[in-house]
Amino acid sequence: MTLEGPLLGIDVGTTHCKAGLFRLDGDPISVSSRPTPLRRSPEGNAFYDPQELWATVAAAIREVVAGCGRAGTISAIGIASMAETGLLVDRKSGAPRSPLIPWFDPAATPQAELLKREGDHGERFLRSGIRPNFKCSLAKVLWLREQDKGVIREATWLSTADYIAYCLTGVMATDYSLAGRTYAFRIDQKTWDEAWLVHLGLDVRVFPTPLPSGTIVGWIEPEIAAAIGLPTGTPVSIAGHDHVCAAFAAGAIDPGLVFDSMGTAEALIGGFEERSLEENELRSGLVYGCHVVKGRNYWMGGLSASGGSVEWLGAILDEPPLSYAELDALLEGASPGPTGILYFPYLSGSGSPHTDFLVRGAFTGLNATHGQSDLAKAVLEGTAYEVEFIRRAAEMATGSAIHQIIASGGGTRNRHWMQIKADVSGCRLEVLPMPEATLLGAALVAGVGCGFFADAAQAIDAARQVVVEIYLPDAGRHQGYIDLYERGYLHLQAPLRQLAREIEKLPCEDR
């Protein structure tokens, strides 16, 4: 393996745009992070301005390149991003036809309902690995067409990573892991489902050429190279789905090793050998797709308001919001063991394996003796219960027990949270010293795609991280938590979801 210089990873996330340079052993040379500039339309729809987002990413790249020093010429660039966020661009000029529509914006809900009516649920899932909802790119394309029928004429949908790759190289493409989040891609054949698109009145060219993750899509153009400080001809790869890139960095590509990505949103991810999906996967409620590693698929369950719940709590408990350190100090005052309070972390609905965008968060079990520390701990317990729901669904789908979870991300800094997760799940939790797992994963995917590593296994071994903390479950607390989970958390799911539907029928100016 010969490598002239470091690898550059780019991660365009919901809240931050990041760039990072990494050595082969996984050590970061330089990392830059800038807030992702979210905007709102007069109608209240969320969006990212394409030029503003590109300028933010370019500024992060310039900063890390300037800090490269003697590390050497950058050998490859890998780009990861939030999965379903994207935009329409003119197929010939590349000019944006629409803003970047975030994955979490619900404007395309009517189009998602249309997709449910137009396609056979089971058949579509076995082909695509996902279920129709307002997140999926296809629903967003249909929504844009509804607003302006001419907008899709000679236009192509690019995910966020695809768009950044286009800005760098002038080439339009996507990778299999991001294509799999459109609801228009056949993960069993790795092609766009042309018959399905024609049925919906769409030209198959509305989506770009799909490629294996890490494939070189193009090289830095001279004008762009001069502007961001990179040499002309630096190869650029679309690394793929941010959570899956992070799982790759953690080595979670085979059964038996599960990755917990803890950020504003949280995802539990496992890998398995590539094969056609079956009824067992359909029943699991999880989502599936092409892994960023060749010959692998992934399963995933998610919670969109995990770290988001913690941030929300910190904001309502104090002004200015509590920091992670202040929250940690507050938790020192909580009683040992389960609080007895059930928090349902559905600030923006629930994700797979029991997807429901109407259900809302709730507390129950409160009494006059509970204080701020108990509420804080209950929020952490509630997110842990939700992850336990995912873990059990994955065990049923795969037929394999899950006893070990590797975690990474900002949430791992909270030792109380990590111990609660171990106690709820009964699993051994290992924390890796990689706060920027997605960045590292994107860089490694590019390294594999450009031939600097022989394969994914060599890349994982080369950048293998040493576990820095281990959390083991306490048997007594585990039993207490499981009793609350099974008799309370699971038992109240159906009435909580029914209540959300009853509330939806009531006249209300602002929900």
Summary of the structure (lengths in Angstrom):
residues: 511
radius of gyration: 22.2
end to end distance: 56.4
largest distance: 66.3
contacts: 1876
relative contact order: 0.13
helix: 41%
strand: 22%
